[in-house]
Amino acid sequence: MPLTLRLFPQVLAICTLPLETDIPPGATSESGWRCFYVEGPLPFGAVGILAGLTAPLAAAISIFSVFSYKTDYLLVRLNDLEKACVNLIYAGYSISEL
């Protein structure tokens, strides 16, 4: 199925805020996500890292991903965190907490 892509006309900010933080009026916020990141820096020519991370999750876990030249970020909903960890470990990834 062909997909239609459109440029996003607004500013999108993804950030960590303390729980007590007031969200500015007019802003949309969604809490309840946990973030994995790949320890970097990653070589500029590295390809397929995010694809490898998402494959073990694709069947049952919704994700939100962000990538940059330094590292890749993979966000999962808090209620899917345990299942995501199990699937990633089973696929051969190691997970550590900060």
C-alpha positions in Angstrom: 0.0 0.0 0.0 1.6 3.4 -1.0 1.9 5.9 1.8 1.5 9.6 1.5 4.1 11.7 3.3 3.5 15.3 4.3 5.8 17.9 5.9 4.8 18.6 9.5 4.0 22.3 9.8 4.5 22.7 13.5 7.3 22.4 16.0 7.5 19.1 17.8 9.4 18.8 21.1 10.1 15.6 22.9 11.4 16.1 26.3 11.6 14.8 29.8 9.8 16.9 32.4 9.4 16.4 36.2 5.9 15.1 37.0 4.9 18.4 38.7 5.6 20.5 35.5 2.8 22.6 34.2 2.3 22.1 30.5 2.0 25.5 28.7 -1.5 26.5 27.6 -2.3 25.3 24.1 0.4 22.6 24.2 -0.4 18.9 23.8 1.2 16.4 26.1 1.2 12.7 26.6 2.8 11.0 29.5 3.4 7.3 30.3 6.3 6.6 28.0 9.8 5.1 28.7 12.8 5.7 26.5 15.5 3.3 25.4 18.6 4.7 23.7 21.5 3.2 21.9 24.8 3.9 23.7 26.8 6.0 21.3 28.2 7.8 19.5 27.2 5.7 16.5 29.3 5.7 13.3 27.8 8.1 10.8 27.5 5.3 8.2 25.7 2.9 10.6 22.5 1.7 9.1 19.7 -0.6 10.2 20.1 0.0 13.9 16.6 1.2 14.5 15.2 -1.5 12.2 16.9 -4.1 14.3 15.5 -2.7 17.5 12.0 -2.5 16.2 11.8 -5.9 14.6 11.4 -7.8 18.0 8.6 -5.4 19.0 6.7 -5.1 15.8 4.2 -7.8 16.4 2.7 -6.6 19.7 4.2 -3.3 20.9 3.6 0.2 19.6 6.7 2.4 19.5 7.7 5.9 18.9 11.2 6.4 17.5 13.6 9.3 17.2 17.0 9.1 15.7 19.9 11.5 15.3 23.5 11.4 14.2 24.6 10.6 17.7 22.2 7.9 18.7 18.7 6.3 18.3 15.8 6.6 20.8 13.0 4.1 21.1 10.0 5.0 23.2 7.4 2.5 24.4 4.3 3.0 26.5 4.9 2.3 30.2 2.4 -0.6 30.2 4.4 -2.3 27.4 7.9 -1.8 29.0 8.2 -5.2 30.6 7.2 -7.0 27.4 9.5 -4.8 25.3 12.4 -5.6 27.6 11.7 -9.3 27.4 11.5 -9.2 23.6 14.6 -7.2 23.2 16.7 -9.4 25.5 15.4 -12.5 23.7 16.5 -10.9 20.5 20.1 -10.5 21.9 20.1 -6.9 23.2 21.3 -6.0 26.6 19.5 -3.4 28.7 20.8 -1.4 31.5 19.2 1.2 33.7 20.8 4.6 34.5 
